[in-house]
Amino acid sequence: MNDTNNSTPICYSNTSTPFKYDPNMGKVHYSATFTTLGLTSNLIAFIVLIKSCQRVQSRSRSFFLIFLGGLVVTDFMGLLVTGTVVVSFYITRVDWSQKDPTCHFCNFMGMSMVFYGLCPLLLSATMAVERFIGINHPFARSTSMSKGRTVSMVLMVWFVAGCISLLPLTGFGSYHIQTPGSWCFLNVSPERNDVAFSLLFSLVGLISITVSFLLNTVSVVTLIKVCCGPDRIQRRRDHEVEMMVQLILIMLIATICWCPLLIYILRSAVTFPAHDDKILFYIRMATFNQIFDPWIYIMFQVSRLRSLLRKLLCPEVASRSNILSYGYALPPVTRS
């Protein structure tokens, strides 16, 4: 597809930033280091989750681990696909406008950026919904949830994100090369379709973060009442506390890493133009989400950390868990 006024393919002309091809901009060591770190972290987290699934007994925790597994797979594949493209650019210094005149590769890169960007945010919101129902309506959830349905929810999130990423191929928005020429992303331009797609991408992400924040807040308040209320002796919720802490940390990391980019795209779509240096900086911030996420799962497998969190957040539950583990309570020490 070419521009009507220029022989240059449309994905390389009239871009939002505007595009400047600079083969000397950026270092391969930066991209390669962070890609390798992210891939290694997610691989370790995936192994940890598999081992946790093999020994977990709680149904709610097994469902939660399925969602975490989907999140790890998404982050790993996102870093693998986008990182490989960026690192290859810095090694070969290729000019995409010459090697990809049909825009197929640029469109693939743009689709990958949108898909692997929205998936973690949508999965976090889905996990918040699942935890909200599990904590506030446990009986309704126990009769309706199964492992098969949980896997279906992860697949549905991937399907929704995939459909959104395919929209520019139908003319609703467009993907354009971005400075320094190592990646493609959605085009924030005054064109009606580009504005609509930019708003769709940013609003879906921001709404997902908002839903996660609201539902997680209600779930935390409910857990505090359960742990510290009059019925705390009858209800063991130590695993619920642990899952909520993980979910809160996932939400905070996603908010810090993604909100600047989402707000910037939303604002730029309304008050054009956008600036290439800013969008590149915000994209790099968003990439940190895929690197930090897996360390939440890894660190929570350290027994001392889990024990410390239980004691700090819910001391009654932690002491009761120790009693149940040994089968009896130690008698007090008497002084002669």
N, C-alpha and C positions, 0 to 999 in steps of 0.2 A: 504494500500500500504506500503510495507516494503522495507527497503534498501536491496540491493542484498548482501552486505557484513556484515550485522548486523541485528539482530532480532528487533532492535529498529525501530519504525515507522519513515519514512523518514522526517516527519515534526518535529521530536525531535532530529534528528541526523544530523551531518554535517551542522550545521547552520552557518549563516553568522557572528555571533557576537564574538566568539563562545558562546553558551548558557551555563549559570551557574544557576542551580536551587538554589535559596536562599530564603527560607520562611521568613527570618528575614529582608530582604531588603525592605524598604519602610514602610510607615505607612498607616493604613486604614483611619485615620482622614484626611490626605491630599487628597486622592482620593475622599472620601465621601463628603468632604466640597466643593471641586470644582465641583463635579458632581451635588450636590444639588443646588449650586449657579447658575450653567449653566442652569439646568432644570427650576428653578424658574424664571430666567431672560427671557428665551425664552417663557415660558408660559405667563408671563406678556406682553411681546412684541406681542405675538399672539393675546391676548385680545385687546391690543391697536390697532392693525392692523384691526381687525374685526370692531371695532367701527369707525375707520377712513374710511373703505370701505362703511359703512352705510351712512355716511354724505358727502362723496366726490362727487363732481360734474364734475370735469375735467376728460375727457377720458384718457389723458396721465397719470394722477396721478393714476387713477384706475388700469391701466395696470401695473404701477410701483409697486403698492401695492400688486398685484398678485405675482409678482416676489419676493417681500419682504416676502410674506406669504410662498412661496415655500422655501425660504432660512431659515426662522424661523422653519418650519416643519423639514427640513433637519438637522439643528443644534440640535433641540430638540431630534429627534430620534437617531442621532449619539451619543449624550451624554447618552441617556437612554440605548442604546444597549451596547456600549463599557464600559460605567461607571459601569453598573450592573455587567458585567463580571469581571472587575478589582476589584471592591469592594468585590465581592463574593470570589475572590481568597485570598484577604488579611484576610477575616473573616475565611474561611475554611482551608487555607494553603494547598490546594489540589495540588498534583503533576499531571499535565495534562498527562504526558507520561504514567501514570498508569491508570488514569480514562478515557482517551480518546485514546485508542490504534489505532483506525481507522482514527484518524486525522480529523474527521468530525467537531468537535467543534473548533479545531484550524483553519481549513479552513474557517468556518463561521466567526470567529473573524477577520481573515485576510481580508476576503471579506468586512466585515463591515468597517474596518479601511480604506481600499482603496476607497470604495464607498462613505462613508461620508466625506472622505478627498477631493476627486475630485469634488463632487457636489457643494460645496460653491464656489470653484474657477471657475468652468464652468458656474454657475449661475451668478457670478459677471461679467464674460466676456459677457454673453448673455444680461445682463442688460446694459452693456456699449454699445453694438451694438444697442439695442433698443433706448437708449437715444441719441446716435449719429444720428440715422435715424430720430428720433422725433424732434431733434433740427435743424439739417442741411437740412432735406428733409421732412418737416412737412406735405406737401400736399400728397406726395406719401405714407407716413405712415398712414395718416388718412383714405385713401381709402382701405388699405390692412390689417390693424390691427383690431382685434376684441378680446373680452374677451376670446372667445373660442380658438382662435389662440394663445393667450398669455399662456393660460393653457396648450395647446399642446406643446409649447416651453419648459415649465417647465418639463412636462412629458418626452420630448425628452432628456433633459439634464440628468434626472434620468436614462433613458434607456441607454444612452451612458456610463455613469459612471458604471451602473450595468454590461454592457457587458465587460468593461475593468476589473472589479473586478472578473468576472467569468473566465477570461483567464487562470489563474494558474490551474484551475480544468481540463483544456484540455491539460495540459503539457507545456503551454507557461508561464514559471515562476513557482514559488512555494511559499507557505506560511509556515513559520517556527516559532517555539516558540522563544520568545525573553526574555532576562534577565529582571526581576527576575523570570519569569515563569507565569506572570499574563496576558500576551497578546501575540498575534501572528501578524506577519506582513510579508511583502514581503521579500524574501531572497536575499540579495546582495552578490552573490557568483560568482566565475569565470565561472560557467556553462553558456553556450551560451544562453539558454532560460531565466535563471535568470537575466543575464545582459540585455537582450533585454526587459524584462518586467520592470526592474528597470529604464531603459532609457525611456520607454514608459510612466511610471507613472510620472517621474520627468519632462519630456519634456511637457506633456499635462498640468501639473500644471504651469510650467514656461511660456509656450505660452499663457495660459489663463490670467496670470497676465500681460504679455506684451501687449496683445490685450486690456485689460482693461485700462492700462496706456496710450497707444497711443490714443485710441478713446476718453477716458475721457479728455485728454489734448486738443484735437481738439474741443470737445463739450464745454469745459470751455472757450476757446478762442472765439468761436462763441457767447456764452452767453455774454461775456464781450463786444464784438462789438455791440450786440443788446442792452444791457443796457446802454451803454455809447455813442452809435452812434447817427446819426441825426434822426433815426426813432424810438428812444426810447419812444416817447410820444404815438405812435400808437400801440405799441406792449407790452402787459402785459405779463411778463415772470417771475413773482415772484415765482410761483410754480415750474417753471423750475429750478430756482436758488436753491430752497430748495432741490429738488430731486438730483441735481448735487452735492451739498454739502454732502448729505447722501451717494451718490455713491462714492465720493472721499474718504470719511472716511472708507467705507467698503473696498475699494481697498487698502488703506494704512494699515489697520489692517491685511488684508489677506497677504499683502506683508511682513510685519514685522514678522508675526507668521509663515508663510509657507515657505518663501524663504530659510531660513537656512536649513530646512529639505530637500527641493527639491534639492538644490545645493549640499548638502552633499551626497544624494543618487546618484545624477548624477556623482559627482566626485569619489565616492566609486565604482561605476559600471565600471568606466574607470581605476581607480588606486586602485584595491582591495589591502588590506582588509578594512572592516568597523569595527567600535568599538562600543561595546554595550553601554558604558556609554554615548557616544555622541548621538547615535540615540535615546536613551531614553530621553535625555535632549531636543532634537529637537522635539520629539513627544509631550512632555509636552508643549513646546512653541506653537506648532500648535493647541493644545487643547484650548489655550486662545482665539483663533479666535472665537470659538463657544460660549464663555462667553462674549466677548466684543461686538460682533455684535448686539445682541438684545438691548443693551443700546443705540445704535444709534437711533433706531426707537422710543424707549421710550422717550429719551430726546427731540427728535424733536416734540413731541406732547405738550411740554411745550410752551405755547403761548409766553411767554416773550423771550425764546430762539429763536423762529422762527422770532419774530419781530426784535430782535437784529441783527440776521443774515441778514435780508432783508435791514436794515438800513446800515449795514457795507458794504455789498457786492454790493448793488444797491440802493442807497438812493432815486433816482428819482422814481424808481418803488414802493418803500415803501411808499413815500408820496402820490403818485398817488393812491395806493391801499386804503389809509385812506380816500382820497377824495371820491372815488367811494363807500366806505362802508357807509359814512354818506350822500352821495348824493349832497354835496356842500362843498365848501371851506370856511373856517372861514375867515371873513374879517380882515384886519390888524387893530391893536389897534392904535388909534390916540391919541396923547397927546394934551391936551388943553393948 
